[in-house]
Amino acid sequence: MHISTVYQQYDILYPYQLDEQYLADVFDISIVYASRSFGYWDDCRIIGLHKDLRFDSAKRREVFFHELGHLLLHVGDQLNMSKSFRDYQEIQANRFMLFAAIPYHMLTYIDLSAKRDFILCEMQDVFKMPIDVCASRLDYIENKILQICAENSLYYRL
């Protein structure tokens, strides 16, 4: 299911609602600080954030959304999985993080017609994410626009 759809079902409509504790409350998740970051779901849902992340809010948010992806997308203990399947789950969780941290329905808060550097600064300010995450999300948006333009161009040639 599209994360924007899920967010909208829970009335998560504004970037300030992407706060870790707010989302944890909405999705009934406990956040703890630990010696490593993890997502755990058995009788309860827990996101463990490395204790050093308390002091780096942008990186903490990145890790939170990554671990949220594991909770919502995956089952099983990664320690008992093959390396290739673990790697696959990590790729999925990283992709989920991009869309959950900077969701489609909130892109209206960003002036996408501005120059790339301005867009990145605005994304970083609005979504409180590291610049490299904003750049990855913007790359995806730009590629999607190019894909749509190419499809429309092909359609008009036929």
C-alpha positions in Angstrom: 0.0 0.0 0.0 1.2 3.5 -0.8 2.5 5.2 2.4 0.8 8.5 1.5 -2.5 6.6 1.5 -1.8 5.1 4.9 -0.8 8.5 6.3 -3.9 10.1 4.9 -6.1 7.4 6.5 -4.5 8.4 9.9 -4.9 12.1 9.1 -1.2 12.6 8.8 -1.3 15.5 6.4 1.4 18.0 7.5 5.2 17.7 7.7 5.2 18.5 11.4 3.3 15.2 12.0 6.2 13.2 10.7 7.8 13.6 14.1 9.1 10.2 15.4 7.1 10.2 18.7 3.9 11.4 17.0 4.1 8.5 14.4 5.1 6.0 17.1 1.9 7.0 19.0 -0.3 6.8 15.9 1.1 3.3 15.0 1.3 2.1 18.6 5.1 1.7 18.6 7.4 2.2 21.6 10.7 4.0 20.9 13.7 3.0 23.0 17.4 3.9 22.9 19.8 1.0 22.8 23.3 -0.1 21.9 22.1 -0.7 18.3 19.1 0.3 16.1 16.4 -2.3 15.4 12.8 -2.9 14.7 10.9 -5.5 16.7 7.4 -6.8 16.4 6.0 -9.7 18.3 3.6 -9.0 21.2 4.4 -5.3 20.8 6.1 -3.0 18.3 9.4 -1.5 19.3 11.8 0.7 17.4 15.2 0.8 19.0 17.4 3.7 18.1 21.1 3.8 18.8 21.7 5.8 21.9 24.1 8.2 20.0 21.3 9.3 17.8 19.7 11.3 20.6 22.0 14.2 19.6 21.5 14.1 15.8 17.9 14.7 15.0 18.1 14.4 11.2 20.0 11.1 11.4 17.7 9.8 14.1 14.7 10.5 11.9 16.4 8.7 9.0 17.0 5.6 11.1 13.5 5.8 12.6 11.9 5.7 9.2 14.2 2.9 8.1 13.2 0.8 11.1 9.6 1.7 10.6 9.9 0.2 7.2 11.2 -3.1 8.7 8.2 -3.1 11.1 5.6 -2.5 8.4 7.1 -4.5 5.6 9.0 -7.4 7.1 8.6 -10.4 9.3 11.3 -12.6 10.8 14.6 -12.2 12.5 17.4 -10.9 10.2 20.0 -12.7 12.3 18.5 -16.0 11.0 18.3 -15.0 7.3 20.7 -15.4 4.4 22.8 -12.4 3.6 21.1 -11.9 0.3 17.7 -11.8 1.9 18.9 -9.5 4.6 20.4 -7.2 1.9 17.1 -7.3 0.0 15.2 -6.3 3.2 17.7 -3.4 3.8 17.1 -2.1 0.3 13.4 -2.3 0.8 13.6 -0.5 4.2 15.8 2.3 2.7 13.4 2.8 -0.1 10.5 2.9 2.3 12.4 5.5 4.4 12.6 7.8 1.4 8.8 7.7 0.8 7.8 7.7 4.5 10.1 10.6 5.5 9.2 12.7 2.4 5.8 11.5 1.3 4.2 12.2 -2.0 1.1 14.0 -0.6 3.3 16.4 1.3 5.4 17.5 -1.7 3.0 20.4 -2.1 5.0 22.1 0.7 8.1 22.2 -1.5 8.5 24.6 -4.5 9.6 22.0 -7.1 10.0 24.6 -9.7 13.0 26.2 -8.0 16.6 25.4 -8.6 17.8 22.0 -7.3 20.0 23.5 -4.4 17.0 25.5 -3.2 14.7 22.5 -3.4 17.2 20.5 -1.4 17.5 23.1 1.3 13.7 23.5 1.5 13.2 19.7 1.7 15.8 19.5 4.5 14.1 22.3 6.4 10.5 21.1 5.9 11.1 17.3 6.4 14.1 17.5 8.9 16.0 14.9 7.0 19.7 14.7 6.1 20.6 16.3 2.8 21.7 13.0 1.2 18.2 11.6 1.9 16.6 14.7 0.4 18.8 14.4 -2.7 17.9 10.7 -3.1 14.2 11.5 -2.9 14.6 14.4 -5.3 16.4 12.2 -7.7 13.5 9.8 -7.6 11.0 12.6 -8.2 13.0 14.0 -11.2 13.3 10.5 -12.7 9.6 9.9 -12.3 8.9 13.2 -14.1 11.3 12.3 -16.9 9.6 8.9 -17.2 6.2 10.5 -17.5 7.4 13.0 -20.0 9.0 10.2 -22.1 5.8 8.2 -22.0 3.7 11.2 -23.0 6.1 12.0 -25.8 5.9 8.4 -27.1 2.1 8.5 -26.9 1.9 11.7 -29.0 4.2 10.2 -31.6 1.9 7.2 -32.1 
